[in-house]
Amino acid sequence: MDEVVFGEKKYVVLKHNIGNMPLIVVKAKNGYIACSYIDKETAEKVGDIAAFVSGVRDVEDLKKAKIRDVTSWAEDLGIREGMSVKKALELMDKDLE
């Protein structure tokens, strides 16, 4: 496992080479950001707070990526398409009420 740092906050990154692109998932307190290998429909069905990026090969790509899709659960937290990964992770780290 790797980690990614945004400011003073560290996040665990699961990265595994499974095909032509790696599977990458970054875990926040209340959700996760994943590459396109993770299916949005399944994440939605099970109630995950999830956002998705594409075209990331490593942690550095992930740090520069923009959110391309989100579950409705993530939308409820204010996470939107085009948002930075950093901002989405910050929103996923807030305490839920």
Summary of the structure (lengths in Angstrom):
residues: 97
radius of gyration: 12.2
end to end distance: 30.3
largest distance: 40.1
contacts: 288
relative contact order: 0.21
helix: 26%
strand: 31%
